[in-house]
Amino acid sequence: MRAPSNAVDCRNISVRFVTDRRTVTALHDVSFSVNPGGFLSLLGPSGCGKSTLLRVVADLVSPSSGDVSVFGMSPEEARQARSFGFVFQDAALLPWRTALQNVELPLEVGGCRPLASNAPTPRELLKLVGLEGWEGSFPHELSGGMRQRVSIARALLGGPRLLLMDEPFGALDEITRDRLNEELRRIWHETKTTILFVTHSVYEAMFLGEQVLVLAANPGRVAATVPVDLPSDRDLSIRETQAFVTMASTLRDALGRGI
């Protein structure tokens, strides 16, 4: 059997929600693909279906029409194979468990199989996200950014091939958000995990992603797909360059056309 060429492949995805009063089309005819190890930013205004699209890939929402594959599997098969991890906007940590115990949680619930011999341990994952020495701290003893690092470590438990991130830094202050943007790119380089990242921020979408999928609203649809032609080893100073400013203008134009 030939290995799939794409980590994620969505073709003509539409999602409609039916209520007693009306039918709402959240997504219409959305197509995109992501290479293994790639980083795709999903950018668009509120109500354009970014989070819905992420949930379709995660097998949390069923498409009304279209086809989705994750590493050549259906979303259900990929979920059952634990091929992806999910990071929500809220870190959703259990307050009575330490940082380490929160990362260990998937090993205790949901029938999660034991870690493979070569998979990073929960303690090693906390070190990866920059929380070495904080393993015994409870969520109320951690800052918002630190709690999100714990959430990312938990999502990486078991070595998922795909990480789905739904505005994980949206509620953080700008300084913390910038720091975590740099940390996430470092983690991505070290783990080589494929990432789909939802954001409202043009700057965040460009800094993080290799490609930006711009979605328009009413209904949610693809307005543009923009490759990010920036150095792979970028840091925050790249936002002051002419190339970055020019690309930001291109994305804003695409957003404006789609609203």
C-alpha positions as CSV (number, residue, x, y, z in Angstrom):
1,M,0.0,0.0,0.0
2,R,1.4,3.4,-1.0
3,A,2.0,5.9,1.7
4,P,-0.3,8.9,1.5
5,S,1.3,12.0,0.0
6,N,-0.6,14.4,2.3
7,A,-1.0,14.6,6.1
8,V,-4.4,16.2,5.7
9,D,-6.5,16.3,2.6
10,C,-9.9,18.0,2.5
11,R,-11.9,18.0,-0.7
12,N,-15.1,20.1,-1.3
13,I,-16.1,20.1,2.4
14,S,-19.4,21.6,3.3
15,V,-21.0,21.6,6.8
16,R,-24.6,22.5,7.4
17,F,-26.3,22.7,10.8
18,V,-30.1,22.2,10.8
19,T,-32.3,23.7,13.5
20,D,-36.1,23.9,13.9
21,R,-36.1,27.4,12.3
22,R,-33.4,27.3,9.6
23,T,-30.4,25.6,8.0
24,V,-27.0,27.3,8.6
25,T,-24.2,26.7,6.2
26,A,-21.0,26.9,8.3
27,L,-18.6,25.7,5.5
28,H,-19.1,25.6,1.7
29,D,-16.9,23.7,-0.7
30,V,-13.7,24.0,1.2
31,S,-10.6,22.3,-0.2
32,F,-7.0,22.2,1.0
33,S,-4.1,19.9,1.8
34,V,-1.1,19.8,4.1
35,N,2.1,18.0,3.6
36,P,3.5,15.7,6.4
37,G,5.5,17.9,8.8
38,G,3.9,21.1,7.4
39,F,2.4,24.0,9.2
40,L,-0.9,25.5,8.0
41,S,-2.4,28.6,9.5
42,L,-6.2,29.0,9.2
43,L,-7.0,32.7,9.2
44,G,-10.3,34.5,9.0
45,P,-13.0,36.6,10.8
46,S,-15.3,35.2,13.5
47,G,-18.0,33.0,12.1
48,C,-16.1,31.9,9.0
49,G,-15.9,28.3,10.1
50,K,-12.2,28.0,11.1
51,S,-12.9,26.0,14.3
52,T,-15.6,23.9,12.6
53,L,-13.1,23.0,9.9
54,L,-10.6,21.9,12.6
55,R,-13.3,19.8,14.2
56,V,-14.1,18.1,10.9
57,V,-10.5,17.0,10.7
58,A,-10.6,15.8,14.3
59,D,-13.8,13.8,13.8
60,L,-15.8,16.0,16.2
61,V,-18.1,17.3,13.4
62,S,-19.3,15.3,10.4
63,P,-19.2,17.1,7.0
64,S,-22.5,17.3,5.2
65,S,-20.6,16.6,1.9
66,G,-17.0,16.2,0.7
67,D,-14.1,14.0,1.7
68,V,-11.5,14.2,4.4
69,S,-8.4,12.0,4.9
70,V,-5.8,12.2,7.7
71,F,-2.6,10.3,6.7
72,G,-4.7,8.3,4.3
73,M,-7.3,7.4,6.9
74,S,-10.7,8.7,7.6
75,P,-10.9,11.2,10.6
76,E,-12.6,8.4,12.7
77,E,-9.8,6.0,11.9
78,A,-7.1,8.7,12.6
79,R,-8.8,9.4,16.0
80,Q,-9.0,5.8,16.9
81,A,-5.3,5.4,16.0
82,R,-4.5,8.5,18.1
83,S,-2.8,10.1,15.1
84,F,-3.6,13.7,16.3
85,G,-3.7,15.8,19.4
86,F,-6.0,18.8,20.0
87,V,-5.2,22.0,21.8
88,F,-8.1,24.3,22.6
89,Q,-8.2,28.0,23.4
90,D,-8.7,27.2,27.1
91,A,-6.0,25.0,28.6
92,A,-8.7,22.9,30.3
93,L,-6.4,21.6,33.1
94,L,-7.8,19.8,36.1
95,P,-7.2,22.1,39.1
96,W,-6.5,19.4,41.6
97,R,-3.8,17.8,39.5
98,T,-0.2,19.0,39.1
99,A,1.3,20.0,35.7
100,L,2.8,16.6,35.4
101,Q,-0.4,14.8,36.4
102,N,-2.3,16.8,33.9
103,V,0.0,15.7,31.1
104,E,-0.2,12.1,32.3
105,L,-4.1,12.2,32.3
106,P,-4.5,10.6,28.8
107,L,-2.6,7.6,30.0
108,E,-5.3,7.0,32.7
109,V,-8.5,7.7,30.8
110,G,-10.0,6.8,27.4
111,G,-8.2,3.5,27.1
112,C,-5.0,5.2,26.0
113,R,-2.4,2.6,25.3
114,P,1.0,2.8,27.1
115,L,3.7,5.0,25.6
116,A,5.9,3.4,23.0
117,S,9.5,2.8,24.1
118,N,10.8,5.7,22.0
119,A,8.0,8.2,22.8
120,P,8.8,11.2,25.1
121,T,7.6,10.8,28.7
122,P,5.3,13.3,30.3
123,R,8.3,14.7,32.2
124,E,10.3,15.0,28.9
125,L,7.4,16.8,27.2
126,L,7.2,19.4,30.0
127,K,10.9,20.0,29.5
128,L,10.3,20.3,25.7
129,V,7.7,23.1,26.3
130,G,10.0,24.9,28.7
131,L,8.5,23.8,32.0
132,E,11.3,21.8,33.6
133,G,11.1,22.4,37.3
134,W,7.4,23.1,37.3
135,E,6.2,19.5,37.2
136,G,4.7,19.6,40.7
137,S,2.9,23.0,40.3
138,F,-0.9,23.2,40.3
139,P,-2.7,25.2,37.6
140,H,-3.4,28.1,39.9
141,E,0.3,28.4,40.5
142,L,1.0,28.8,36.8
143,S,0.5,31.8,34.5
144,G,-1.9,31.6,31.5
145,G,1.0,31.0,29.1
146,M,2.4,28.2,31.3
147,R,-0.9,26.5,31.5
148,Q,-1.1,26.5,27.7
149,R,2.4,25.0,27.6
150,V,1.0,22.2,29.8
151,S,-1.9,21.7,27.4
152,I,0.5,21.5,24.4
153,A,2.6,18.9,26.3
154,R,-0.5,16.9,27.0
155,A,-1.5,17.0,23.3
156,L,1.9,15.8,22.3
157,L,1.7,12.8,24.6
158,G,2.2,9.6,22.6
159,G,3.8,11.4,19.7
160,P,0.8,12.3,17.5
161,R,1.6,13.0,13.8
162,L,-0.8,15.9,13.7
163,L,-1.4,18.7,16.1
164,L,-4.7,20.6,15.8
165,M,-4.6,24.0,17.6
166,D,-7.8,26.2,18.0
167,E,-6.6,29.7,18.9
168,P,-4.6,28.4,21.8
169,F,-3.0,31.8,22.5
170,G,-6.0,34.0,21.8
171,A,-6.7,34.9,25.4
172,L,-3.0,35.7,26.3
173,D,-1.4,39.1,26.5
174,E,0.7,40.2,23.5
175,I,4.1,39.7,25.1
176,T,3.3,36.1,26.3
177,R,1.7,35.4,22.9
178,D,4.8,36.4,21.1
179,R,7.0,34.3,23.3
180,L,4.8,31.2,22.8
181,N,4.8,31.8,19.0
182,E,8.5,31.4,19.0
183,E,8.3,28.4,21.4
184,L,5.8,26.7,19.1
185,R,8.0,27.1,16.1
186,R,10.9,25.6,18.1
187,I,8.7,22.6,19.2
188,W,7.5,22.1,15.6
189,H,11.0,22.0,14.3
190,E,12.1,19.5,17.1
191,T,9.1,17.2,16.8
192,K,8.4,17.5,13.0
193,T,4.7,17.3,13.8
194,T,2.2,18.5,11.2
195,I,0.3,21.5,12.6
196,L,-3.1,23.1,11.8
197,F,-3.4,26.4,13.7
198,V,-6.5,28.6,13.9
199,T,-6.0,32.3,14.5
200,H,-7.6,35.7,14.0
201,S,-4.2,37.4,13.8
202,V,-2.6,38.2,10.5
203,Y,0.9,38.5,12.1
204,E,0.5,35.2,14.0
205,A,-0.7,33.3,11.0
206,M,2.3,34.5,8.9
207,F,4.9,34.1,11.6
208,L,3.9,30.6,12.4
209,G,2.8,29.0,9.2
210,E,4.4,27.8,6.0
211,Q,1.1,28.5,4.3
212,V,-2.0,30.5,5.2
213,L,-5.5,29.4,4.3
214,V,-7.7,32.5,4.4
215,L,-11.4,31.8,5.0
216,A,-14.3,34.1,4.2
217,A,-17.6,34.2,6.1
218,N,-21.3,33.7,5.4
219,P,-20.8,30.9,4.4
220,G,-17.3,29.8,5.4
221,R,-15.3,29.4,2.2
222,V,-11.7,29.7,1.0
223,A,-10.9,33.3,0.0
224,A,-7.2,32.6,-0.7
225,T,-4.3,30.3,-0.1
226,V,-1.1,32.2,0.5
227,P,2.4,30.6,0.8
228,V,4.6,32.2,3.4
229,D,7.9,32.8,1.7
230,L,10.0,33.6,4.8
231,P,13.1,31.9,6.2
232,S,12.5,28.7,8.2
233,D,14.6,29.9,11.1
234,R,12.7,33.1,11.6
235,D,12.4,35.0,14.9
236,L,10.1,37.9,15.9
237,S,12.4,40.5,14.3
238,I,11.2,39.3,10.9
239,R,8.0,41.2,11.5
240,E,10.0,44.4,10.9
241,T,11.2,43.3,7.4
242,Q,9.7,44.6,4.1
243,A,8.9,41.0,3.0
244,F,6.7,40.5,6.1
245,V,5.0,43.9,5.8
246,T,4.2,43.2,2.1
247,M,2.8,39.7,2.8
248,A,0.7,41.1,5.7
249,S,-0.8,43.6,3.2
250,T,-1.6,40.7,0.8
251,L,-3.4,38.8,3.6
252,R,-5.4,41.8,4.7
253,D,-6.5,42.3,1.1
254,A,-7.6,38.7,1.0
255,L,-9.5,39.1,4.3
256,G,-11.2,42.3,3.0
257,R,-12.4,40.6,-0.1
258,G,-13.9,37.7,1.9
259,I,-15.8,39.7,4.5
